Amino acid sequence: MHMEDRELGINLIIDGTSYPLTIKASEEPYYRKAAQIVNGKLSTYKDLFMGEGGVRVMTMVALDIAFDLVTHNDEVGSAEVLHKVNELTRLIDGALAKK
């Protein structure tokens, strides 16, 4: 097993909540960057939709990320990125359901 193939436990902080994940070590920088992007977009949409519920804000974040994905389809491995976006969306939806 290569070092980059080993599993790694990390905690990502998204919107002030910790999300423990087990990932491939080689994927860590991508997850950290993805969390940064989500947190940045969350901040933007929270400012735009002050007083709105979290589901509306998260929906706009997901739409913004999906838009970025489809408009840059030729520049990235879209299937892998879409898989990661779907995984992060699932985690966010689960967290929102608990609140």
mmCIF file of the C-alpha atoms, coordinates in Angstrom:
data_MODEL
# 
_entry.id   MODEL 
# 
loop_
_atom_site.group_PDB 
_atom_site.id 
_atom_site.type_symbol 
_atom_site.label_atom_id 
_atom_site.label_alt_id 
_atom_site.label_comp_id 
_atom_site.label_asym_id 
_atom_site.label_entity_id 
_atom_site.label_seq_id 
_atom_site.pdbx_PDB_ins_code 
_atom_site.Cartn_x 
_atom_site.Cartn_y 
_atom_site.Cartn_z 
_atom_site.occupancy 
_atom_site.B_iso_or_equiv 
_atom_site.pdbx_formal_charge 
_atom_site.auth_seq_id 
_atom_site.auth_comp_id 
_atom_site.auth_asym_id 
_atom_site.auth_atom_id 
_atom_site.pdbx_PDB_model_num 
ATOM 1  C CA . MET A 1 1  ? 0.000   0.000  0.000   1.00 0.00 ? 1  MET A CA 1 
ATOM 2  C CA . HIS A 1 2  ? 1.336   3.393  -0.994  1.00 0.00 ? 2  HIS A CA 1 
ATOM 3  C CA . MET A 1 3  ? 1.431   6.146  1.604   1.00 0.00 ? 3  MET A CA 1 
ATOM 4  C CA . GLU A 1 4  ? -1.108  8.192  -0.351  1.00 0.00 ? 4  GLU A CA 1 
ATOM 5  C CA . ASP A 1 5  ? -3.498  5.200  -0.362  1.00 0.00 ? 5  ASP A CA 1 
ATOM 6  C CA . ARG A 1 6  ? -3.651  4.840  3.414   1.00 0.00 ? 6  ARG A CA 1 
ATOM 7  C CA . GLU A 1 7  ? -6.795  5.894  5.202   1.00 0.00 ? 7  GLU A CA 1 
ATOM 8  C CA . LEU A 1 8  ? -6.711  9.064  7.221   1.00 0.00 ? 8  LEU A CA 1 
ATOM 9  C CA . GLY A 1 9  ? -9.182  10.375 9.784   1.00 0.00 ? 9  GLY A CA 1 
ATOM 10 C CA . ILE A 1 10 ? -9.792  14.107 9.523   1.00 0.00 ? 10 ILE A CA 1 
ATOM 11 C CA . ASN A 1 11 ? -12.288 16.605 10.895  1.00 0.00 ? 11 ASN A CA 1 
ATOM 12 C CA . LEU A 1 12 ? -13.619 19.262 8.573   1.00 0.00 ? 12 LEU A CA 1 
ATOM 13 C CA . ILE A 1 13 ? -15.280 22.315 10.060  1.00 0.00 ? 13 ILE A CA 1 
ATOM 14 C CA . ILE A 1 14 ? -18.201 23.478 7.938   1.00 0.00 ? 14 ILE A CA 1 
ATOM 15 C CA . ASP A 1 15 ? -20.395 26.277 9.236   1.00 0.00 ? 15 ASP A CA 1 
ATOM 16 C CA . GLY A 1 16 ? -18.968 25.795 12.726  1.00 0.00 ? 16 GLY A CA 1 
ATOM 17 C CA . THR A 1 17 ? -19.770 22.077 12.868  1.00 0.00 ? 17 THR A CA 1 
ATOM 18 C CA . SER A 1 18 ? -17.117 19.362 12.849  1.00 0.00 ? 18 SER A CA 1 
ATOM 19 C CA . TYR A 1 19 ? -17.516 16.557 10.317  1.00 0.00 ? 19 TYR A CA 1 
ATOM 20 C CA . PRO A 1 20 ? -15.273 13.547 10.973  1.00 0.00 ? 20 PRO A CA 1 
ATOM 21 C CA . LEU A 1 21 ? -14.322 11.746 7.765   1.00 0.00 ? 21 LEU A CA 1 
ATOM 22 C CA . THR A 1 22 ? -12.161 8.780  6.865   1.00 0.00 ? 22 THR A CA 1 
ATOM 23 C CA . ILE A 1 23 ? -10.514 9.445  3.511   1.00 0.00 ? 23 ILE A CA 1 
ATOM 24 C CA . LYS A 1 24 ? -7.481  8.488  1.455   1.00 0.00 ? 24 LYS A CA 1 
ATOM 25 C CA . ALA A 1 25 ? -4.480  10.483 2.627   1.00 0.00 ? 25 ALA A CA 1 
ATOM 26 C CA . SER A 1 26 ? -3.898  11.668 -0.941  1.00 0.00 ? 26 SER A CA 1 
ATOM 27 C CA . GLU A 1 27 ? -7.365  13.272 -0.959  1.00 0.00 ? 27 GLU A CA 1 
ATOM 28 C CA . GLU A 1 28 ? -6.883  15.387 2.174   1.00 0.00 ? 28 GLU A CA 1 
ATOM 29 C CA . PRO A 1 29 ? -5.882  18.630 0.415   1.00 0.00 ? 29 PRO A CA 1 
ATOM 30 C CA . TYR A 1 30 ? -8.943  18.362 -1.834  1.00 0.00 ? 30 TYR A CA 1 
ATOM 31 C CA . TYR A 1 31 ? -11.318 17.884 1.088   1.00 0.00 ? 31 TYR A CA 1 
ATOM 32 C CA . ARG A 1 32 ? -9.762  20.804 2.927   1.00 0.00 ? 32 ARG A CA 1 
ATOM 33 C CA . LYS A 1 33 ? -10.061 23.026 -0.159  1.00 0.00 ? 33 LYS A CA 1 
ATOM 34 C CA . ALA A 1 34 ? -13.669 21.867 -0.677  1.00 0.00 ? 34 ALA A CA 1 
ATOM 35 C CA . ALA A 1 35 ? -14.518 22.777 2.923   1.00 0.00 ? 35 ALA A CA 1 
ATOM 36 C CA . GLN A 1 36 ? -12.929 26.209 2.382   1.00 0.00 ? 36 GLN A CA 1 
ATOM 37 C CA . ILE A 1 37 ? -15.053 26.732 -0.731  1.00 0.00 ? 37 ILE A CA 1 
ATOM 38 C CA . VAL A 1 38 ? -18.250 25.649 1.052   1.00 0.00 ? 38 VAL A CA 1 
ATOM 39 C CA . ASN A 1 39 ? -17.519 27.890 4.048   1.00 0.00 ? 39 ASN A CA 1 
ATOM 40 C CA . GLY A 1 40 ? -16.800 30.849 1.756   1.00 0.00 ? 40 GLY A CA 1 
ATOM 41 C CA . LYS A 1 41 ? -20.028 30.363 -0.170  1.00 0.00 ? 41 LYS A CA 1 
ATOM 42 C CA . LEU A 1 42 ? -21.954 29.845 3.082   1.00 0.00 ? 42 LEU A CA 1 
ATOM 43 C CA . SER A 1 43 ? -20.688 33.174 4.351   1.00 0.00 ? 43 SER A CA 1 
ATOM 44 C CA . THR A 1 44 ? -21.732 34.907 1.128   1.00 0.00 ? 44 THR A CA 1 
ATOM 45 C CA . TYR A 1 45 ? -25.218 33.417 1.059   1.00 0.00 ? 45 TYR A CA 1 
ATOM 46 C CA . LYS A 1 46 ? -25.824 33.921 4.784   1.00 0.00 ? 46 LYS A CA 1 
ATOM 47 C CA . ASP A 1 47 ? -25.161 37.620 4.202   1.00 0.00 ? 47 ASP A CA 1 
ATOM 48 C CA . LEU A 1 48 ? -27.515 37.677 1.185   1.00 0.00 ? 48 LEU A CA 1 
ATOM 49 C CA . PHE A 1 49 ? -30.308 35.716 2.868   1.00 0.00 ? 49 PHE A CA 1 
ATOM 50 C CA . MET A 1 50 ? -30.176 37.126 6.399   1.00 0.00 ? 50 MET A CA 1 
ATOM 51 C CA . GLY A 1 51 ? -32.997 35.692 8.456   1.00 0.00 ? 51 GLY A CA 1 
ATOM 52 C CA . GLU A 1 52 ? -33.692 32.877 5.993   1.00 0.00 ? 52 GLU A CA 1 
ATOM 53 C CA . GLY A 1 53 ? -33.561 29.239 7.023   1.00 0.00 ? 53 GLY A CA 1 
ATOM 54 C CA . GLY A 1 54 ? -30.447 27.140 6.672   1.00 0.00 ? 54 GLY A CA 1 
ATOM 55 C CA . VAL A 1 55 ? -31.981 24.943 3.983   1.00 0.00 ? 55 VAL A CA 1 
ATOM 56 C CA . ARG A 1 56 ? -32.377 27.892 1.609   1.00 0.00 ? 56 ARG A CA 1 
ATOM 57 C CA . VAL A 1 57 ? -28.776 28.985 2.219   1.00 0.00 ? 57 VAL A CA 1 
ATOM 58 C CA . MET A 1 58 ? -27.468 25.431 1.709   1.00 0.00 ? 58 MET A CA 1 
ATOM 59 C CA . THR A 1 59 ? -29.526 25.092 -1.468  1.00 0.00 ? 59 THR A CA 1 
ATOM 60 C CA . MET A 1 60 ? -27.930 28.230 -2.895  1.00 0.00 ? 60 MET A CA 1 
ATOM 61 C CA . VAL A 1 61 ? -24.466 26.993 -1.888  1.00 0.00 ? 61 VAL A CA 1 
ATOM 62 C CA . ALA A 1 62 ? -25.136 23.670 -3.643  1.00 0.00 ? 62 ALA A CA 1 
ATOM 63 C CA . LEU A 1 63 ? -26.462 25.473 -6.729  1.00 0.00 ? 63 LEU A CA 1 
ATOM 64 C CA . ASP A 1 64 ? -23.413 27.768 -6.823  1.00 0.00 ? 64 ASP A CA 1 
ATOM 65 C CA . ILE A 1 65 ? -20.996 24.834 -6.560  1.00 0.00 ? 65 ILE A CA 1 
ATOM 66 C CA . ALA A 1 66 ? -22.924 22.843 -9.186  1.00 0.00 ? 66 ALA A CA 1 
ATOM 67 C CA . PHE A 1 67 ? -22.879 25.873 -11.494 1.00 0.00 ? 67 PHE A CA 1 
ATOM 68 C CA . ASP A 1 68 ? -19.114 26.147 -11.060 1.00 0.00 ? 68 ASP A CA 1 
ATOM 69 C CA . LEU A 1 69 ? -18.830 22.451 -11.867 1.00 0.00 ? 69 LEU A CA 1 
ATOM 70 C CA . VAL A 1 70 ? -20.850 22.520 -15.088 1.00 0.00 ? 70 VAL A CA 1 
ATOM 71 C CA . THR A 1 71 ? -19.296 25.736 -16.372 1.00 0.00 ? 71 THR A CA 1 
ATOM 72 C CA . HIS A 1 72 ? -15.798 24.324 -15.846 1.00 0.00 ? 72 HIS A CA 1 
ATOM 73 C CA . ASN A 1 73 ? -16.661 20.821 -17.056 1.00 0.00 ? 73 ASN A CA 1 
ATOM 74 C CA . ASP A 1 74 ? -13.809 20.698 -19.567 1.00 0.00 ? 74 ASP A CA 1 
ATOM 75 C CA . GLU A 1 75 ? -11.241 21.837 -17.017 1.00 0.00 ? 75 GLU A CA 1 
ATOM 76 C CA . VAL A 1 76 ? -11.783 19.203 -14.306 1.00 0.00 ? 76 VAL A CA 1 
ATOM 77 C CA . GLY A 1 77 ? -12.511 15.514 -13.926 1.00 0.00 ? 77 GLY A CA 1 
ATOM 78 C CA . SER A 1 78 ? -16.235 16.132 -13.587 1.00 0.00 ? 78 SER A CA 1 
ATOM 79 C CA . ALA A 1 79 ? -17.265 12.648 -12.430 1.00 0.00 ? 79 ALA A CA 1 
ATOM 80 C CA . GLU A 1 80 ? -14.839 12.688 -9.498  1.00 0.00 ? 80 GLU A CA 1 
ATOM 81 C CA . VAL A 1 81 ? -15.685 16.265 -8.535  1.00 0.00 ? 81 VAL A CA 1 
ATOM 82 C CA . LEU A 1 82 ? -19.416 15.539 -8.770  1.00 0.00 ? 82 LEU A CA 1 
ATOM 83 C CA . HIS A 1 83 ? -18.940 12.498 -6.526  1.00 0.00 ? 83 HIS A CA 1 
ATOM 84 C CA . LYS A 1 84 ? -17.180 14.649 -3.917  1.00 0.00 ? 84 LYS A CA 1 
ATOM 85 C CA . VAL A 1 85 ? -19.810 17.406 -4.126  1.00 0.00 ? 85 VAL A CA 1 
ATOM 86 C CA . ASN A 1 86 ? -22.561 14.819 -3.688  1.00 0.00 ? 86 ASN A CA 1 
ATOM 87 C CA . GLU A 1 87 ? -20.747 13.320 -0.699  1.00 0.00 ? 87 GLU A CA 1 
ATOM 88 C CA . LEU A 1 88 ? -20.310 16.711 0.965   1.00 0.00 ? 88 LEU A CA 1 
ATOM 89 C CA . THR A 1 89 ? -23.923 17.616 0.202   1.00 0.00 ? 89 THR A CA 1 
ATOM 90 C CA . ARG A 1 90 ? -25.075 14.374 1.837   1.00 0.00 ? 90 ARG A CA 1 
ATOM 91 C CA . LEU A 1 91 ? -23.038 15.186 4.962   1.00 0.00 ? 91 LEU A CA 1 
ATOM 92 C CA . ILE A 1 92 ? -24.423 18.730 5.106   1.00 0.00 ? 92 ILE A CA 1 
ATOM 93 C CA . ASP A 1 93 ? -28.009 17.470 4.634   1.00 0.00 ? 93 ASP A CA 1 
ATOM 94 C CA . GLY A 1 94 ? -27.496 14.980 7.463   1.00 0.00 ? 94 GLY A CA 1 
ATOM 95 C CA . ALA A 1 95 ? -26.213 17.699 9.757   1.00 0.00 ? 95 ALA A CA 1 
ATOM 96 C CA . LEU A 1 96 ? -29.096 20.019 8.917   1.00 0.00 ? 96 LEU A CA 1 
ATOM 97 C CA . ALA A 1 97 ? -31.594 17.261 9.626   1.00 0.00 ? 97 ALA A CA 1 
ATOM 98 C CA . LYS A 1 98 ? -30.129 16.906 13.145  1.00 0.00 ? 98 LYS A CA 1 
ATOM 99 C CA . LYS A 1 99 ? -30.566 20.630 13.956  1.00 0.00 ? 99 LYS A CA 1 
# 
